[in-house]
Amino acid sequence: MGNKLFVGSLAWAATDQDLADFFGQVGTVTSAKVIVDRDTNRSKGFGFVEMSTDEEAAKAVKELEGKDLCGRPVAVSEARPKA
């Protein structure tokens, strides 16, 4: 497993800092980014988090999948490479 995670089903109000704080519960976050629409600057409802180790990423998937962040249960999985 890689250390980059995909986070789906984000609340529109979720910020980069919310992601970092949420994943910081299970390990060291090296980056956290909510993806936004470049025209409207509104969240697209998903983001990416990079953990410091593969073990922390695996722990994050196991412990945070389905947990509530900003009022919505989030989907957490390993990020797939760009096609």
ChimeraX attribute file (.defattr): number of C-alpha atoms within 10 A of each C-alpha:
attribute: neighborCount
match mode: 1-to-1
recipient: residues
	/A:1	12
	/A:2	15
	/A:3	19
	/A:4	24
	/A:5	22
	/A:6	16
	/A:7	24
	/A:8	18
	/A:9	16
	/A:10	23
	/A:11	18
	/A:12	15
	/A:13	11
	/A:14	18
	/A:15	18
	/A:16	16
	/A:17	13
	/A:18	16
	/A:19	22
	/A:20	19
	/A:21	14
	/A:22	18
	/A:23	23
	/A:24	15
	/A:25	12
	/A:26	17
	/A:27	16
	/A:28	16
	/A:29	22
	/A:30	14
	/A:31	15
	/A:32	22
	/A:33	17
	/A:34	22
	/A:35	16
	/A:36	15
	/A:37	10
	/A:38	9
	/A:39	6
	/A:40	8
	/A:41	9
	/A:42	13
	/A:43	18
	/A:44	17
	/A:45	18
	/A:46	20
	/A:47	23
	/A:48	21
	/A:49	24
	/A:50	23
	/A:51	25
	/A:52	15
	/A:53	17
	/A:54	14
	/A:55	13
	/A:56	20
	/A:57	27
	/A:58	19
	/A:59	15
	/A:60	23
	/A:61	19
	/A:62	12
	/A:63	14
	/A:64	20
	/A:65	16
	/A:66	14
	/A:67	13
	/A:68	14
	/A:69	16
	/A:70	15
	/A:71	11
	/A:72	14
	/A:73	16
	/A:74	20
	/A:75	17
	/A:76	24
	/A:77	20
	/A:78	19
	/A:79	17
	/A:80	10
	/A:81	6
	/A:82	4
	/A:83	3
